[in-house]
Amino acid sequence: MTVKRLLRRPPAPRLPRMGGLVLRGLVAHRARLLMSMVAVVAGVAFVAGTLIFSATLERSVDRAFDDLGRGTDVIVRSQRAFEPGLGEPAPERPVPASVLGTVQGVDGVAKARGVVTGFAAVVDRHGTIVGAEPQTGVAWDGDRDLSLPRLTSGRPPAAPDEVAADTGTARDAGYRIGDRITVALASGTRTFRLTGLFKVGDSAFGDSLSMTAFAPEAAPRLLSEHPGAYARVVVHADDGVSQERLRDAVAATLPPGLEAVTGREAIDEQAGSFKEILAVIRTFLLVFAVIAVFVGSFIIFNTFTMLVGGRVRELALLRAVGASRGQVTRSVLGEAAGVGLAGSALGLAAGVGVAAGLARILAVFLGGEELPFGTPVPPVSAVIASFAVGTLVTLAAAFVPARRASRIPPVAALREGTAPARPLRARALGGAVAAAAGAGLVAAGSAADGRTALTLTGAGCLAVFAGVVTLSPVLTRPAIHVLAWPFARWGGGAGRIGGRNALREPRQTAATASALTIGLALIAAVSVIVQSMASSVERQLDAGLTADYRVTARSEITPVAADAARAVAGVDGVRAAIPIRAARFRVDGSVRTAAAGSPGELLAHFRLPLQAGSPSPGADELLVGSSVAEAQGWRVGSTFRGEYQDGAKRTFRIAGIYRDRPSITPSAPTMIIGWDGYRAHDPGATIDRIEVDVTTATRGALEKALAPWPNVELKDRAQVKDDAAGAIGQFLDLVLGLLVLSVVVAALGIVNTLALAVTERTREIGMLRALGMQRREIRRMIRYEAVAVSLFGALLGVGTGVLLGIVLQHAMAEGDGGMEVLAIPAGRLAVCVAAAALIGVVAAVWPARRAARMDVLQAIATE
């Protein structure tokens, strides 16, 4: 060997490929990364499940409406100036019978028929309406192109006392062909002979519809308030004639007030209304999915922070053998990407089950009615969203720990232990600034009005919340000292060490507790707001419920018959039975709603004193509440241009202004129009409710008068209050149930942190065992630490949530109709704190058992 070769520089050690390092890191730390993956799976499953649920339901609804509209190429109907509101039925004014003959003579029309339809519901032998809503009656027509019923057994109805029913409704009611069955109509109940059973269309959706069919000659009298007219006219085209061409030809023959639309347009309108409701549900569910994902990001952040802290020597050695900072950062982010991709794939698969579960839950909220759901299939949007959310959130949560890993110097490979803790000054400053800015926004909101006040207050609450979460590491030491004092006082050595372990890493403890803090803060804030809403509504009803009884439909779809109002008014001892209809018209591009009825009766019933003008408005005249008049700048005699639902444009005039009190009498109308004048523009407007004032009439007498209409129910004041409280309580249960997912994810975070801490403290636990600590004391030590962390997160979350709930309640209490009563559900909040302590105990079970079962000698020998 020559001197030259001896003096040659030794070759630099080869750095393994970063891809191989990432894979080895994932394999080596798979147990420690498991909980992070579970958090990703939980969040992604909720996101994917929501998207799969909505997409599958949309596809099913599209197929169902396509089936129900098959064969209908053009529909002639009354003209609409504007579409109904979300979830409201479309008004159908009658189409004159003479139009049918006109349409049948149009070139390109193969056949046309007038549709007679109305409310008709089968009543079982116990007097209960059966079948899914809306229950519809039609005139039997065996034409398969233009008629939905498909006879499966028996024969069609031919006599006035005969009826056919869909197979599902007849089965649920316990009726067979040949039975005498009871059918509830708008005019009352009648009995018919069941002659046949049929299917509604050819889709699964049709199986969920409730329909009855009557003899063609009897149907107009039984179902329609306008026996000489049709609800609409449906048209089937000749072969080769397009829907658009036939629509234009038919439209050219129609009188004013009627319009022709293609079958495709009508189907899209019906499906679009359903999809609008579905979009609201989807957005509502995605909000909670995002919360779960956000809470899960704390687990991911904590996991990678602890992994990086425990791998200081390993990462420093990488730097020593030539790895750049960027390569170290990419290696940690590569592990995060692996966790995110695996969690996203599993979450997408779990989302199929979540979608099916959401369909079942929604069916329960709809009264047990089955949805036309079909087989859940993930759409492309759900696949993209799942992998994007799971991977990007995991990478974002791991970015800060990855950057810290890149800053570990090569010389750290020569040191023992983990990296020194960083000071909390920056966190304290940032949190204080955010909280102060939030307080300023809240103060500005309290000085503002209307929507601006709510916007500023909401932004302020978010800033305060962010400030509290940022400050949580600073709050950890004093809070844990207090919370862990009972453990140290009565828990012996295990209690003292458990409390100190919770204090060891304030950032780690705060990150673990923050997940629980967020979930419980939202639960506390929502509980305060909803409880305040319930108490405010109860107070408003106590003060302003003017009717002794209220008659309402059993569902929002089912109408209240005008005959029912007349029957109640005829009971001895009834002072007044006031039917209230909703009148809608468009002003300045927005749709407004007024109560249509007798203005004098409405003013007297709701105790609304007239401040100016006349109590008897004429045609195209309105009475308005003082709150509306002030907001619009209206006075008696003010006029404005508007449009009725039938398209008639008018100049409306303010005939009188009354003093309304929306916060005291929320059921009172803010605008009133005379029914006699409004009826010409919307003769089919249904009765929303009947307000009943009595002198001596008993409930029994009223119920007897309403017996022919099993689709309506009589409620006294207590029942009206109970219904309002029940609706609010149901909403609260739904929201809290969805927020529980974030609390479950937070519990996984506590399990994860404790498991990683046990791994980090293996040698320490071995030394404690060698010094005489028993296995049960090791388990208690871990449990004390878990309970301390859980209680810290719970108290911080509940306290912050209550504070934000109070602030938001105050903002919503401003103005008429506000949430005037502050109510704090102390019992529910106490249960939340107790549940958090229990979560800590349960979360500590596996890490505590693992710590207690360690081999002492092996643990001491661990580096």
C-alpha angles and dihedrals in degrees: 000000000000127000089243092059092046091054093049114115112255114249116265115252112264115248113226117242111273092232090059091047091052092051092047090048092052092049094044094049099032093121092050092048094048097091092047088055091049089053090052091048092051095050096041092046090057093048094044093043092054093049093044091048094051095042093048092047091048091052091048092049092048091052091045095051091044088055094046091050097044112131095017108111100167134017124202112205143149114290119258122212091196138001122259120261124266109300094002121126116249112251114244115198114193123274112219114250090234090068091069093065091047093052093046089059095055115112110254096029111125094182140337135189138185117246118227112191141153145139115315125154131180114238119207126222091272093058095255124133112239133195136058121296134288095047106202135190123203139177111260114251120167094206105123092199096057105019129074103205114093110194112230101171140000122016137293119270112266106165128062091250095051130093140175123211138194114267096242096053093045090050094049091049092048096241129142133190110288096029123125105242133189119233124190113221132178087259094050138277124317135176124237139176111253105229104166149009126222145177121239106235123316103282132091088246090063089058089063094053122097113220140159127194127209135194110284093240094049100041099078092054093045101042112025134067086206106050093177094058142053132239088228141329120244122204134200116203130226116255112282095019113120122225092240094051093048092046092056092047093050093044090057090063099047125106120235115288095038130091138190122222130178120254088245092055092049092049091049090051093051094044090043092057090052092046091052089058090044091052090056090050091047093051091047092053094043090057089062091042089056090050090053091048091048092050089048090055089067089058091050092047092049093047095053092041090056093042092052091045091053095045099054094122093044093051092043090054089053088055090046093055093051109279113146124225090254092053092051090048091049092048092056092043089048089058089048091050090052091052091046095049094047092045091047093052093049091043091052090052091047089048090071089062091044090053091053089048092051089053090054093047092050090049089055091052089050091058098268096304113150116239123225088247106145124183113335110238120178110242121218090257091058092049093049093044093048095053093038094050096041096045100038094045091049092048092047092049092048096044097088094048089047091053090049089051091055091056095058106115120228090243089067087078087076094054129088124230133013131314116286117262116262122233120262098222094108092049091049092050095045093047093048092050092049093047092047091049089049092051089051092052091049090051090049090049092053089056094048130075138234122340092355090060093051092046094051093043092049092049090048092052091052091050092049090048091051090048093052092050090048091049094047095098089054091050094047100084099050093040096048091046089060097040094046095047094091089051092052091043099049105010099071121213093334090056094048094048093043091054092047091049089057088054095046098086111023093184092050093046092047093048090051093046094043092070089057091041092058095048095046093042090057091046092049094046093047091046092053093047096046093043089050089049091051093048091047092050091048091051092047092050092047090053102035111027100116103174122085089210136010126207114207137164117262088239135021091246098052114085127231107233120235087224088062090058090051091048092053092046089055095059114109111252096028110127095188139353107194118191112208121202128185113243116196130194136157123248123177091346096307127100115238128194126216133176111256114208143084103329094208093050092047093050092048095044096050092039093237109163115217110238099184141354132022127323090215111068118194130216113322090006128123141198111217135191120250091245091058093042092052093047092049097038092240127158132180105291095026113139135200137175117254143159131232122224091259091059097258109145116214142167105244121208130204105236098177145355123219130190107255126188109200092175092053102032105027093166092058116100121252091206129031130196128179114258092216091062097038096047093076091061098043111016092165095059106136128222112259095195144334118237110210126198116187138190104186105345114126127221090245092058092050093048090050090053090051095045093103089061109059089168091073131064135205118228131185123210094273091053092049089053092046091051091052092048091046093053092049091046091050090052091049092050090051094050094045090047090055092046090053087074090066090049090051089051089049090052089054087053091057090049089049095049093047092048091051090045091053089052091049092048097045093120092043092052090049090053091050090052090047089052091056107271110148125230092249089053090052089053091048091049091056091045093051090052092049094049092048092052092044093049091048091053092043097049093044091048097044092044093049092044093051091049092050091044091054091049092049092046090053090051092050092046092067116102133008117325091021130150093264102171121071111211124176114197096219094174094054092046092050089052089053092055092046090048089052090055089049090049088056092052093048093043090054095055099088098037090045093051090047092051093047093051096054117125105246098219094044091048092052091049092053116109 
